[in-house]
Amino acid sequence: MVFADQLRINFYEGKKLIVKREDSAYSEFSKLEGGSLYLDLGNEKDRAILQILMNSGTITLEGLRYRIIEREFVIDGTALFISVEEIKD
């Protein structure tokens, strides 16, 4: 199977797409573009980010902590959908 050089990653809480919040203190550092994170699989740093996403049980998006519930690749290898639930402290 041949994979694309770019991988689009979307994060969902239930059926709701998590999008970049412009009012967030984290928005200036966020790699989210709208509701997607784009990784260049030819870039070592982006491959490291993907590896962390695949091996982690929790992530922080836009300053909120989430537990990763499920990961699903699109069949052609161009997208990864990650289902999460917010961790309430």
PDB file of N, CA, C and O in Angstrom:
ATOM      1  N   MET A   1       0.840  -1.183   0.000  1.00  0.00           N
ATOM      2  CA  MET A   1       0.000   0.000   0.000  1.00  0.00           C
ATOM      3  C   MET A   1       0.882   1.242   0.000  1.00  0.00           C
ATOM      4  O   MET A   1       1.859   1.308   0.746  1.00  0.00           O
ATOM      5  N   VAL A   2       0.553   2.203  -0.813  1.00  0.00           N
ATOM      6  CA  VAL A   2       1.296   3.454  -0.884  1.00  0.00           C
ATOM      7  C   VAL A   2       0.545   4.503  -0.079  1.00  0.00           C
ATOM      8  O   VAL A   2      -0.657   4.702  -0.258  1.00  0.00           O
ATOM      9  N   PHE A   3       1.272   5.173   0.812  1.00  0.00           N
ATOM     10  CA  PHE A   3       0.666   6.213   1.628  1.00  0.00           C
ATOM     11  C   PHE A   3       1.029   7.580   1.077  1.00  0.00           C
ATOM     12  O   PHE A   3       2.069   7.748   0.439  1.00  0.00           O
ATOM     13  N   ALA A   4       0.187   8.534   1.322  1.00  0.00           N
ATOM     14  CA  ALA A   4       0.454   9.913   0.918  1.00  0.00           C
ATOM     15  C   ALA A   4       1.556  10.507   1.794  1.00  0.00           C
ATOM     16  O   ALA A   4       1.860   9.992   2.870  1.00  0.00           O
ATOM     17  N   ASP A   5       2.147  11.600   1.312  1.00  0.00           N
ATOM     18  CA  ASP A   5       3.174  12.287   2.096  1.00  0.00           C
ATOM     19  C   ASP A   5       2.563  13.143   3.197  1.00  0.00           C
ATOM     20  O   ASP A   5       3.223  13.442   4.192  1.00  0.00           O
ATOM     21  N   GLN A   6       1.309  13.537   3.022  1.00  0.00           N
ATOM     22  CA  GLN A   6       0.606  14.357   4.005  1.00  0.00           C
ATOM     23  C   GLN A   6      -0.448  13.511   4.705  1.00  0.00           C
ATOM     24  O   GLN A   6      -1.112  12.682   4.084  1.00  0.00           O
ATOM     25  N   LEU A   7      -0.588  13.733   5.994  1.00  0.00           N
ATOM     26  CA  LEU A   7      -1.621  13.045   6.762  1.00  0.00           C
ATOM     27  C   LEU A   7      -2.470  14.097   7.456  1.00  0.00           C
ATOM     28  O   LEU A   7      -1.950  14.943   8.184  1.00  0.00           O
ATOM     29  N   ARG A   8      -3.773  14.043   7.230  1.00  0.00           N
ATOM     30  CA  ARG A   8      -4.703  14.944   7.910  1.00  0.00           C
ATOM     31  C   ARG A   8      -5.246  14.217   9.125  1.00  0.00           C
ATOM     32  O   ARG A   8      -5.692  13.074   9.026  1.00  0.00           O
ATOM     33  N   ILE A   9      -5.208  14.881  10.273  1.00  0.00           N
ATOM     34  CA  ILE A   9      -5.718  14.290  11.504  1.00  0.00           C
ATOM     35  C   ILE A   9      -6.851  15.165  12.020  1.00  0.00           C
ATOM     36  O   ILE A   9      -6.701  16.379  12.158  1.00  0.00           O
ATOM     37  N   ASN A  10      -7.987  14.533  12.305  1.00  0.00           N
ATOM     38  CA  ASN A  10      -9.123  15.224  12.899  1.00  0.00           C
ATOM     39  C   ASN A  10      -9.413  14.609  14.256  1.00  0.00           C
ATOM     40  O   ASN A  10      -9.272  13.402  14.449  1.00  0.00           O
ATOM     41  N   PHE A  11      -9.821  15.456  15.193  1.00  0.00           N
ATOM     42  CA  PHE A  11     -10.142  15.024  16.547  1.00  0.00           C
ATOM     43  C   PHE A  11     -11.635  15.245  16.784  1.00  0.00           C
ATOM     44  O   PHE A  11     -12.168  16.318  16.505  1.00  0.00           O
ATOM     45  N   TYR A  12     -12.295  14.215  17.300  1.00  0.00           N
ATOM     46  CA  TYR A  12     -13.735  14.279  17.535  1.00  0.00           C
ATOM     47  C   TYR A  12     -14.048  13.946  18.982  1.00  0.00           C
ATOM     48  O   TYR A  12     -13.505  13.003  19.558  1.00  0.00           O
ATOM     49  N   GLU A  13     -14.944  14.752  19.558  1.00  0.00           N
ATOM     50  CA  GLU A  13     -15.518  14.431  20.859  1.00  0.00           C
ATOM     51  C   GLU A  13     -16.960  14.057  20.570  1.00  0.00           C
ATOM     52  O   GLU A  13     -17.795  14.921  20.307  1.00  0.00           O
ATOM     53  N   GLY A  14     -17.248  12.755  20.620  1.00  0.00           N
ATOM     54  CA  GLY A  14     -18.531  12.269  20.121  1.00  0.00           C
ATOM     55  C   GLY A  14     -18.545  12.489  18.615  1.00  0.00           C
ATOM     56  O   GLY A  14     -17.640  12.042  17.912  1.00  0.00           O
ATOM     57  N   LYS A  15     -19.575  13.181  18.115  1.00  0.00           N
ATOM     58  CA  LYS A  15     -19.639  13.500  16.683  1.00  0.00           C
ATOM     59  C   LYS A  15     -19.174  14.924  16.401  1.00  0.00           C
ATOM     60  O   LYS A  15     -19.196  15.376  15.257  1.00  0.00           O
ATOM     61  N   LYS A  16     -18.751  15.628  17.451  1.00  0.00           N
ATOM     62  CA  LYS A  16     -18.356  17.031  17.332  1.00  0.00           C
ATOM     63  C   LYS A  16     -16.864  17.143  17.013  1.00  0.00           C
ATOM     64  O   LYS A  16     -16.019  16.646  17.757  1.00  0.00           O
ATOM     65  N   LEU A  17     -16.558  17.803  15.895  1.00  0.00           N
ATOM     66  CA  LEU A  17     -15.180  18.057  15.498  1.00  0.00           C
ATOM     67  C   LEU A  17     -14.581  19.113  16.422  1.00  0.00           C
ATOM     68  O   LEU A  17     -15.185  20.163  16.643  1.00  0.00           O
ATOM     69  N   ILE A  18     -13.405  18.839  16.957  1.00  0.00           N
ATOM     70  CA  ILE A  18     -12.712  19.822  17.786  1.00  0.00           C
ATOM     71  C   ILE A  18     -11.980  20.764  16.844  1.00  0.00           C
ATOM     72  O   ILE A  18     -11.172  20.328  16.024  1.00  0.00           O
ATOM     73  N   VAL A  19     -12.263  22.055  16.963  1.00  0.00           N
ATOM     74  CA  VAL A  19     -11.666  23.052  16.076  1.00  0.00           C
ATOM     75  C   VAL A  19     -10.809  24.023  16.869  1.00  0.00           C
ATOM     76  O   VAL A  19     -10.931  24.140  18.089  1.00  0.00           O
ATOM     77  N   LYS A  20      -9.946  24.712  16.151  1.00  0.00           N
ATOM     78  CA  LYS A  20      -9.078  25.712  16.764  1.00  0.00           C
ATOM     79  C   LYS A  20      -9.936  26.842  17.309  1.00  0.00           C
ATOM     80  O   LYS A  20     -10.783  27.390  16.604  1.00  0.00           O
ATOM     81  N   ARG A  21      -9.708  27.182  18.568  1.00  0.00           N
ATOM     82  CA  ARG A  21     -10.434  28.289  19.196  1.00  0.00           C
ATOM     83  C   ARG A  21      -9.564  29.532  19.102  1.00  0.00           C
ATOM     84  O   ARG A  21      -8.476  29.576  19.676  1.00  0.00           O
ATOM     85  N   GLU A  22     -10.031  30.523  18.394  1.00  0.00           N
ATOM     86  CA  GLU A  22      -9.241  31.746  18.202  1.00  0.00           C
ATOM     87  C   GLU A  22      -9.096  32.535  19.494  1.00  0.00           C
ATOM     88  O   GLU A  22      -8.155  33.315  19.634  1.00  0.00           O
ATOM     89  N   ASP A  23     -10.016  32.347  20.448  1.00  0.00           N
ATOM     90  CA  ASP A  23      -9.950  33.079  21.714  1.00  0.00           C
ATOM     91  C   ASP A  23      -9.058  32.386  22.737  1.00  0.00           C
ATOM     92  O   ASP A  23      -8.873  32.895  23.842  1.00  0.00           O
ATOM     93  N   SER A  24      -8.513  31.246  22.385  1.00  0.00           N
ATOM     94  CA  SER A  24      -7.691  30.466  23.302  1.00  0.00           C
ATOM     95  C   SER A  24      -6.306  31.084  23.440  1.00  0.00           C
ATOM     96  O   SER A  24      -5.748  31.609  22.476  1.00  0.00           O
ATOM     97  N   ALA A  25      -5.761  31.014  24.648  1.00  0.00           N
ATOM     98  CA  ALA A  25      -4.389  31.476  24.880  1.00  0.00           C
ATOM     99  C   ALA A  25      -3.400  30.604  24.129  1.00  0.00           C
ATOM    100  O   ALA A  25      -2.247  30.993  23.939  1.00  0.00           O
ATOM    101  N   TYR A  26      -3.835  29.435  23.702  1.00  0.00           N
ATOM    102  CA  TYR A  26      -2.969  28.488  23.004  1.00  0.00           C
ATOM    103  C   TYR A  26      -3.030  28.638  21.488  1.00  0.00           C
ATOM    104  O   TYR A  26      -2.266  27.986  20.775  1.00  0.00           O
ATOM    105  N   SER A  27      -3.931  29.492  20.980  1.00  0.00           N
ATOM    106  CA  SER A  27      -4.155  29.546  19.534  1.00  0.00           C
ATOM    107  C   SER A  27      -2.906  29.951  18.757  1.00  0.00           C
ATOM    108  O   SER A  27      -2.726  29.510  17.622  1.00  0.00           O
ATOM    109  N   GLU A  28      -2.047  30.772  19.332  1.00  0.00           N
ATOM    110  CA  GLU A  28      -0.847  31.197  18.610  1.00  0.00           C
ATOM    111  C   GLU A  28       0.137  30.039  18.422  1.00  0.00           C
ATOM    112  O   GLU A  28       0.941  30.055  17.490  1.00  0.00           O
ATOM    113  N   PHE A  29       0.077  29.034  19.305  1.00  0.00           N
ATOM    114  CA  PHE A  29       0.988  27.896  19.228  1.00  0.00           C
ATOM    115  C   PHE A  29       0.354  26.671  18.569  1.00  0.00           C
ATOM    116  O   PHE A  29       1.041  25.693  18.277  1.00  0.00           O
ATOM    117  N   SER A  30      -0.941  26.728  18.341  1.00  0.00           N
ATOM    118  CA  SER A  30      -1.670  25.575  17.826  1.00  0.00           C
ATOM    119  C   SER A  30      -1.283  25.265  16.386  1.00  0.00           C
ATOM    120  O   SER A  30      -1.127  26.168  15.564  1.00  0.00           O
ATOM    121  N   LYS A  31      -1.128  23.971  16.091  1.00  0.00           N
ATOM    122  CA  LYS A  31      -0.881  23.526  14.716  1.00  0.00           C
ATOM    123  C   LYS A  31      -2.194  23.178  14.015  1.00  0.00           C
ATOM    124  O   LYS A  31      -2.194  22.785  12.848  1.00  0.00           O
ATOM    125  N   LEU A  32      -3.316  23.323  14.734  1.00  0.00           N
ATOM    126  CA  LEU A  32      -4.603  23.043  14.103  1.00  0.00           C
ATOM    127  C   LEU A  32      -4.901  24.100  13.051  1.00  0.00           C
ATOM    128  O   LEU A  32      -4.697  25.292  13.281  1.00  0.00           O
ATOM    129  N   GLU A  33      -5.377  23.662  11.910  1.00  0.00           N
ATOM    130  CA  GLU A  33      -5.878  24.554  10.869  1.00  0.00           C
ATOM    131  C   GLU A  33      -7.357  24.260  10.755  1.00  0.00           C
ATOM    132  O   GLU A  33      -7.767  23.270  10.149  1.00  0.00           O
ATOM    133  N   GLY A  34      -8.158  25.143  11.351  1.00  0.00           N
ATOM    134  CA  GLY A  34      -9.579  24.859  11.451  1.00  0.00           C
ATOM    135  C   GLY A  34      -9.767  23.688  12.386  1.00  0.00           C
ATOM    136  O   GLY A  34      -9.489  23.801  13.580  1.00  0.00           O
ATOM    137  N   GLY A  35     -10.236  22.561  11.868  1.00  0.00           N
ATOM    138  CA  GLY A  35     -10.418  21.368  12.685  1.00  0.00           C
ATOM    139  C   GLY A  35      -9.442  20.263  12.350  1.00  0.00           C
ATOM    140  O   GLY A  35      -9.624  19.122  12.776  1.00  0.00           O
ATOM    141  N   SER A  36      -8.403  20.587  11.588  1.00  0.00           N
ATOM    142  CA  SER A  36      -7.472  19.543  11.150  1.00  0.00           C
ATOM    143  C   SER A  36      -6.035  19.863  11.539  1.00  0.00           C
ATOM    144  O   SER A  36      -5.625  21.023  11.596  1.00  0.00           O
ATOM    145  N   LEU A  37      -5.299  18.819  11.799  1.00  0.00           N
ATOM    146  CA  LEU A  37      -3.859  18.892  12.012  1.00  0.00           C
ATOM    147  C   LEU A  37      -3.228  18.206  10.808  1.00  0.00           C
ATOM    148  O   LEU A  37      -3.526  17.045  10.528  1.00  0.00           O
ATOM    149  N   TYR A  38      -2.361  18.913  10.097  1.00  0.00           N
ATOM    150  CA  TYR A  38      -1.710  18.346   8.917  1.00  0.00           C
ATOM    151  C   TYR A  38      -0.265  18.022   9.252  1.00  0.00           C
ATOM    152  O   TYR A  38       0.477  18.876   9.736  1.00  0.00           O
ATOM    153  N   LEU A  39       0.126  16.791   8.992  1.00  0.00           N
ATOM    154  CA  LEU A  39       1.495  16.359   9.237  1.00  0.00           C
ATOM    155  C   LEU A  39       2.151  15.972   7.920  1.00  0.00           C
ATOM    156  O   LEU A  39       1.549  15.291   7.089  1.00  0.00           O
ATOM    157  N   ASP A  40       3.383  16.410   7.742  1.00  0.00           N
ATOM    158  CA  ASP A  40       4.202  16.045   6.593  1.00  0.00           C
ATOM    159  C   ASP A  40       5.006  14.819   6.996  1.00  0.00           C
ATOM    160  O   ASP A  40       5.921  14.918   7.813  1.00  0.00           O
ATOM    161  N   LEU A  41       4.675  13.672   6.432  1.00  0.00           N
ATOM    162  CA  LEU A  41       5.319  12.428   6.843  1.00  0.00           C
ATOM    163  C   LEU A  41       6.770  12.334   6.393  1.00  0.00           C
ATOM    164  O   LEU A  41       7.482  11.411   6.788  1.00  0.00           O
ATOM    165  N   GLY A  42       7.213  13.274   5.576  1.00  0.00           N
ATOM    166  CA  GLY A  42       8.613  13.353   5.205  1.00  0.00           C
ATOM    167  C   GLY A  42       9.429  14.162   6.199  1.00  0.00           C
ATOM    168  O   GLY A  42      10.656  14.216   6.108  1.00  0.00           O
ATOM    169  N   ASN A  43       8.740  14.797   7.155  1.00  0.00           N
ATOM    170  CA  ASN A  43       9.390  15.641   8.155  1.00  0.00           C
ATOM    171  C   ASN A  43       9.566  14.854   9.451  1.00  0.00           C
ATOM    172  O   ASN A  43       8.606  14.296   9.981  1.00  0.00           O
ATOM    173  N   GLU A  44      10.782  14.814   9.949  1.00  0.00           N
ATOM    174  CA  GLU A  44      11.082  14.020  11.148  1.00  0.00           C
ATOM    175  C   GLU A  44      10.273  14.472  12.366  1.00  0.00           C
ATOM    176  O   GLU A  44       9.792  13.640  13.135  1.00  0.00           O
ATOM    177  N   LYS A  45      10.123  15.776  12.541  1.00  0.00           N
ATOM    178  CA  LYS A  45       9.357  16.301  13.682  1.00  0.00           C
ATOM    179  C   LYS A  45       7.883  15.880  13.587  1.00  0.00           C
ATOM    180  O   LYS A  45       7.286  15.465  14.580  1.00  0.00           O
ATOM    181  N   ASP A  46       7.310  15.990  12.397  1.00  0.00           N
ATOM    182  CA  ASP A  46       5.909  15.602  12.222  1.00  0.00           C
ATOM    183  C   ASP A  46       5.717  14.098  12.425  1.00  0.00           C
ATOM    184  O   ASP A  46       4.701  13.677  12.977  1.00  0.00           O
ATOM    185  N   ARG A  47       6.674  13.288  11.988  1.00  0.00           N
ATOM    186  CA  ARG A  47       6.589  11.839  12.244  1.00  0.00           C
ATOM    187  C   ARG A  47       6.655  11.557  13.741  1.00  0.00           C
ATOM    188  O   ARG A  47       5.991  10.641  14.226  1.00  0.00           O
ATOM    189  N   ALA A  48       7.447  12.332  14.478  1.00  0.00           N
ATOM    190  CA  ALA A  48       7.519  12.168  15.932  1.00  0.00           C
ATOM    191  C   ALA A  48       6.184  12.531  16.578  1.00  0.00           C
ATOM    192  O   ALA A  48       5.745  11.864  17.514  1.00  0.00           O
ATOM    193  N   ILE A  49       5.538  13.589  16.080  1.00  0.00           N
ATOM    194  CA  ILE A  49       4.215  13.968  16.591  1.00  0.00           C
ATOM    195  C   ILE A  49       3.222  12.834  16.354  1.00  0.00           C
ATOM    196  O   ILE A  49       2.436  12.504  17.241  1.00  0.00           O
ATOM    197  N   LEU A  50       3.254  12.239  15.165  1.00  0.00           N
ATOM    198  CA  LEU A  50       2.360  11.119  14.861  1.00  0.00           C
ATOM    199  C   LEU A  50       2.631   9.945  15.794  1.00  0.00           C
ATOM    200  O   LEU A  50       1.695   9.319  16.291  1.00  0.00           O
ATOM    201  N   GLN A  51       3.882   9.648  16.029  1.00  0.00           N
ATOM    202  CA  GLN A  51       4.228   8.539  16.925  1.00  0.00           C
ATOM    203  C   GLN A  51       3.708   8.795  18.339  1.00  0.00           C
ATOM    204  O   GLN A  51       3.200   7.882  18.991  1.00  0.00           O
ATOM    205  N   ILE A  52       3.833  10.027  18.809  1.00  0.00           N
ATOM    206  CA  ILE A  52       3.310  10.374  20.133  1.00  0.00           C
ATOM    207  C   ILE A  52       1.797  10.192  20.159  1.00  0.00           C
ATOM    208  O   ILE A  52       1.254   9.627  21.108  1.00  0.00           O
ATOM    209  N   LEU A  53       1.111  10.672  19.114  1.00  0.00           N
ATOM    210  CA  LEU A  53      -0.349  10.518  19.054  1.00  0.00           C
ATOM    211  C   LEU A  53      -0.769   9.051  19.052  1.00  0.00           C
ATOM    212  O   LEU A  53      -1.781   8.694  19.653  1.00  0.00           O
ATOM    213  N   MET A  54      -0.004   8.213  18.386  1.00  0.00           N
ATOM    214  CA  MET A  54      -0.355   6.800  18.302  1.00  0.00           C
ATOM    215  C   MET A  54      -0.070   6.050  19.602  1.00  0.00           C
ATOM    216  O   MET A  54      -0.700   5.028  19.872  1.00  0.00           O
ATOM    217  N   ASN A  55       0.864   6.538  20.401  1.00  0.00           N
ATOM    218  CA  ASN A  55       1.255   5.828  21.619  1.00  0.00           C
ATOM    219  C   ASN A  55       0.702   6.427  22.902  1.00  0.00           C
ATOM    220  O   ASN A  55       0.824   5.818  23.965  1.00  0.00           O
ATOM    221  N   SER A  56       0.099   7.604  22.826  1.00  0.00           N
ATOM    222  CA  SER A  56      -0.394   8.281  24.025  1.00  0.00           C
ATOM    223  C   SER A  56      -1.832   7.900  24.329  1.00  0.00           C
ATOM    224  O   SER A  56      -2.615   7.584  23.434  1.00  0.00           O
ATOM    225  N   GLY A  57      -2.155   7.936  25.596  1.00  0.00           N
ATOM    226  CA  GLY A  57      -3.529   7.703  26.023  1.00  0.00           C
ATOM    227  C   GLY A  57      -4.288   8.990  26.244  1.00  0.00           C
ATOM    228  O   GLY A  57      -5.518   8.986  26.306  1.00  0.00           O
ATOM    229  N   THR A  58      -3.555  10.112  26.364  1.00  0.00           N
ATOM    230  CA  THR A  58      -4.176  11.421  26.557  1.00  0.00           C
ATOM    231  C   THR A  58      -3.460  12.451  25.686  1.00  0.00           C
ATOM    232  O   THR A  58      -2.299  12.278  25.318  1.00  0.00           O
ATOM    233  N   ILE A  59      -4.181  13.524  25.367  1.00  0.00           N
ATOM    234  CA  ILE A  59      -3.603  14.642  24.624  1.00  0.00           C
ATOM    235  C   ILE A  59      -4.190  15.937  25.161  1.00  0.00           C
ATOM    236  O   ILE A  59      -5.219  15.927  25.836  1.00  0.00           O
ATOM    237  N   THR A  60      -3.542  17.039  24.864  1.00  0.00           N
ATOM    238  CA  THR A  60      -4.065  18.364  25.185  1.00  0.00           C
ATOM    239  C   THR A  60      -4.277  19.104  23.874  1.00  0.00           C
ATOM    240  O   THR A  60      -3.360  19.227  23.062  1.00  0.00           O
ATOM    241  N   LEU A  61      -5.495  19.595  23.675  1.00  0.00           N
ATOM    242  CA  LEU A  61      -5.846  20.380  22.491  1.00  0.00           C
ATOM    243  C   LEU A  61      -6.453  21.686  22.954  1.00  0.00           C
ATOM    244  O   LEU A  61      -7.406  21.696  23.732  1.00  0.00           O
ATOM    245  N   GLU A  62      -5.899  22.788  22.474  1.00  0.00           N
ATOM    246  CA  GLU A  62      -6.443  24.099  22.798  1.00  0.00           C
ATOM    247  C   GLU A  62      -6.585  24.294  24.309  1.00  0.00           C
ATOM    248  O   GLU A  62      -7.528  24.941  24.765  1.00  0.00           O
ATOM    249  N   GLY A  63      -5.666  23.745  25.073  1.00  0.00           N
ATOM    250  CA  GLY A  63      -5.643  23.934  26.520  1.00  0.00           C
ATOM    251  C   GLY A  63      -6.538  22.995  27.308  1.00  0.00           C
ATOM    252  O   GLY A  63      -6.589  23.086  28.535  1.00  0.00           O
ATOM    253  N   LEU A  64      -7.246  22.093  26.635  1.00  0.00           N
ATOM    254  CA  LEU A  64      -8.117  21.132  27.317  1.00  0.00           C
ATOM    255  C   LEU A  64      -7.526  19.737  27.188  1.00  0.00           C
ATOM    256  O   LEU A  64      -6.999  19.373  26.137  1.00  0.00           O
ATOM    257  N   ARG A  65      -7.617  18.951  28.270  1.00  0.00           N
ATOM    258  CA  ARG A  65      -7.074  17.589  28.260  1.00  0.00           C
ATOM    259  C   ARG A  65      -8.150  16.598  27.834  1.00  0.00           C
ATOM    260  O   ARG A  65      -9.303  16.680  28.258  1.00  0.00           O
ATOM    261  N   TYR A  66      -7.740  15.653  26.978  1.00  0.00           N
ATOM    262  CA  TYR A  66      -8.650  14.641  26.456  1.00  0.00           C
ATOM    263  C   TYR A  66      -8.032  13.256  26.596  1.00  0.00           C
ATOM    264  O   TYR A  66      -6.816  13.088  26.508  1.00  0.00           O
ATOM    265  N   ARG A  67      -8.889  12.276  26.815  1.00  0.00           N
ATOM    266  CA  ARG A  67      -8.496  10.867  26.797  1.00  0.00           C
ATOM    267  C   ARG A  67      -8.776  10.346  25.389  1.00  0.00           C
ATOM    268  O   ARG A  67      -9.862  10.564  24.851  1.00  0.00           O
ATOM    269  N   ILE A  68      -7.807   9.664  24.794  1.00  0.00           N
ATOM    270  CA  ILE A  68      -8.000   9.096  23.461  1.00  0.00           C
ATOM    271  C   ILE A  68      -8.800   7.804  23.593  1.00  0.00           C
ATOM    272  O   ILE A  68      -8.410   6.893  24.324  1.00  0.00           O
ATOM    273  N   ILE A  69      -9.909   7.738  22.886  1.00  0.00           N
ATOM    274  CA  ILE A  69     -10.810   6.590  22.940  1.00  0.00           C
ATOM    275  C   ILE A  69     -10.535   5.627  21.786  1.00  0.00           C
ATOM    276  O   ILE A  69     -10.490   4.412  21.980  1.00  0.00           O
ATOM    277  N   GLU A  70     -10.352   6.177  20.584  1.00  0.00           N
ATOM    278  CA  GLU A  70     -10.221   5.331  19.393  1.00  0.00           C
ATOM    279  C   GLU A  70      -9.444   6.082  18.313  1.00  0.00           C
ATOM    280  O   GLU A  70      -9.517   7.307  18.216  1.00  0.00           O
ATOM    281  N   ARG A  71      -8.708   5.334  17.514  1.00  0.00           N
ATOM    282  CA  ARG A  71      -7.993   5.878  16.357  1.00  0.00           C
ATOM    283  C   ARG A  71      -8.450   5.100  15.127  1.00  0.00           C
ATOM    284  O   ARG A  71      -8.530   3.872  15.154  1.00  0.00           O
ATOM    285  N   GLU A  72      -8.751   5.828  14.041  1.00  0.00           N
ATOM    286  CA  GLU A  72      -9.225   5.161  12.822  1.00  0.00           C
ATOM    287  C   GLU A  72      -8.569   5.802  11.601  1.00  0.00           C
ATOM    288  O   GLU A  72      -8.718   7.001  11.366  1.00  0.00           O
ATOM    289  N   PHE A  73      -7.842   4.996  10.825  1.00  0.00           N
ATOM    290  CA  PHE A  73      -7.236   5.472   9.583  1.00  0.00           C
ATOM    291  C   PHE A  73      -8.226   5.339   8.444  1.00  0.00           C
ATOM    292  O   PHE A  73      -8.984   4.371   8.380  1.00  0.00           O
ATOM    293  N   VAL A  74      -8.221   6.319   7.537  1.00  0.00           N
ATOM    294  CA  VAL A  74      -8.965   6.212   6.287  1.00  0.00           C
ATOM    295  C   VAL A  74      -8.201   5.225   5.412  1.00  0.00           C
ATOM    296  O   VAL A  74      -6.970   5.209   5.432  1.00  0.00           O
ATOM    297  N   ILE A  75      -8.892   4.426   4.666  1.00  0.00           N
ATOM    298  CA  ILE A  75      -8.315   3.297   3.937  1.00  0.00           C
ATOM    299  C   ILE A  75      -7.139   3.671   3.035  1.00  0.00           C
ATOM    300  O   ILE A  75      -6.214   2.873   2.884  1.00  0.00           O
ATOM    301  N   ASP A  76      -7.149   4.854   2.436  1.00  0.00           N
ATOM    302  CA  ASP A  76      -6.048   5.223   1.537  1.00  0.00           C
ATOM    303  C   ASP A  76      -4.864   5.843   2.274  1.00  0.00           C
ATOM    304  O   ASP A  76      -3.880   6.236   1.648  1.00  0.00           O
ATOM    305  N   GLY A  77      -4.955   5.932   3.587  1.00  0.00           N
ATOM    306  CA  GLY A  77      -3.827   6.404   4.381  1.00  0.00           C
ATOM    307  C   GLY A  77      -3.626   7.902   4.397  1.00  0.00           C
ATOM    308  O   GLY A  77      -2.558   8.372   4.788  1.00  0.00           O
ATOM    309  N   THR A  78      -4.638   8.677   3.978  1.00  0.00           N
ATOM    310  CA  THR A  78      -4.467  10.128   3.953  1.00  0.00           C
ATOM    311  C   THR A  78      -5.075  10.833   5.151  1.00  0.00           C
ATOM    312  O   THR A  78      -4.872  12.035   5.319  1.00  0.00           O
ATOM    313  N   ALA A  79      -5.811  10.123   5.986  1.00  0.00           N
ATOM    314  CA  ALA A  79      -6.440  10.764   7.136  1.00  0.00           C
ATOM    315  C   ALA A  79      -6.479   9.808   8.325  1.00  0.00           C
ATOM    316  O   ALA A  79      -6.547   8.589   8.175  1.00  0.00           O
ATOM    317  N   LEU A  80      -6.434  10.402   9.492  1.00  0.00           N
ATOM    318  CA  LEU A  80      -6.546   9.678  10.750  1.00  0.00           C
ATOM    319  C   LEU A  80      -7.581  10.405  11.584  1.00  0.00           C
ATOM    320  O   LEU A  80      -7.470  11.612  11.803  1.00  0.00           O
ATOM    321  N   PHE A  81      -8.586   9.681  12.049  1.00  0.00           N
ATOM    322  CA  PHE A  81      -9.612  10.253  12.912  1.00  0.00           C
ATOM    323  C   PHE A  81      -9.381   9.733  14.321  1.00  0.00           C
ATOM    324  O   PHE A  81      -9.255   8.528  14.536  1.00  0.00           O
ATOM    325  N   ILE A  82      -9.326  10.650  15.276  1.00  0.00           N
ATOM    326  CA  ILE A  82      -9.086  10.284  16.666  1.00  0.00           C
ATOM    327  C   ILE A  82     -10.293  10.714  17.487  1.00  0.00           C
ATOM    328  O   ILE A  82     -10.643  11.894  17.521  1.00  0.00           O
ATOM    329  N   SER A  83     -10.930   9.747  18.150  1.00  0.00           N
ATOM    330  CA  SER A  83     -12.062  10.033  19.031  1.00  0.00           C
ATOM    331  C   SER A  83     -11.537  10.242  20.441  1.00  0.00           C
ATOM    332  O   SER A  83     -10.707   9.475  20.929  1.00  0.00           O
ATOM    333  N   VAL A  84     -12.035  11.298  21.095  1.00  0.00           N
ATOM    334  CA  VAL A  84     -11.555  11.652  22.429  1.00  0.00           C
ATOM    335  C   VAL A  84     -12.728  11.979  23.338  1.00  0.00           C
ATOM    336  O   VAL A  84     -13.851  12.190  22.878  1.00  0.00           O
ATOM    337  N   GLU A  85     -12.447  12.016  24.648  1.00  0.00           N
ATOM    338  CA  GLU A  85     -13.407  12.544  25.610  1.00  0.00           C
ATOM    339  C   GLU A  85     -12.641  13.448  26.555  1.00  0.00           C
ATOM    340  O   GLU A  85     -11.516  13.142  26.950  1.00  0.00           O
ATOM    341  N   GLU A  86     -13.263  14.571  26.917  1.00  0.00           N
ATOM    342  CA  GLU A  86     -12.594  15.534  27.787  1.00  0.00           C
ATOM    343  C   GLU A  86     -12.398  14.945  29.177  1.00  0.00           C
ATOM    344  O   GLU A  86     -13.274  14.266  29.710  1.00  0.00           O
ATOM    345  N   ILE A  87     -11.244  15.216  29.744  1.00  0.00           N
ATOM    346  CA  ILE A  87     -10.947  14.796  31.116  1.00  0.00           C
ATOM    347  C   ILE A  87     -11.338  15.950  32.024  1.00  0.00           C
ATOM    348  O   ILE A  87     -10.756  17.032  31.951  1.00  0.00           O
ATOM    349  N   LYS A  88     -12.304  15.721  32.861  1.00  0.00           N
ATOM    350  CA  LYS A  88     -12.769  16.746  33.809  1.00  0.00           C
ATOM    351  C   LYS A  88     -11.987  16.588  35.104  1.00  0.00           C
ATOM    352  O   LYS A  88     -11.971  15.513  35.704  1.00  0.00           O
ATOM    353  N   ASP A  89     -11.344  17.659  35.528  1.00  0.00           N
ATOM    354  CA  ASP A  89     -10.567  17.594  36.778  1.00  0.00           C
ATOM    355  C   ASP A  89     -11.440  17.714  37.992  1.00  0.00           C
ATOM    356  O   ASP A  89     -10.942  17.678  39.117  1.00  0.00           O
TER     357      ASP A  89
END
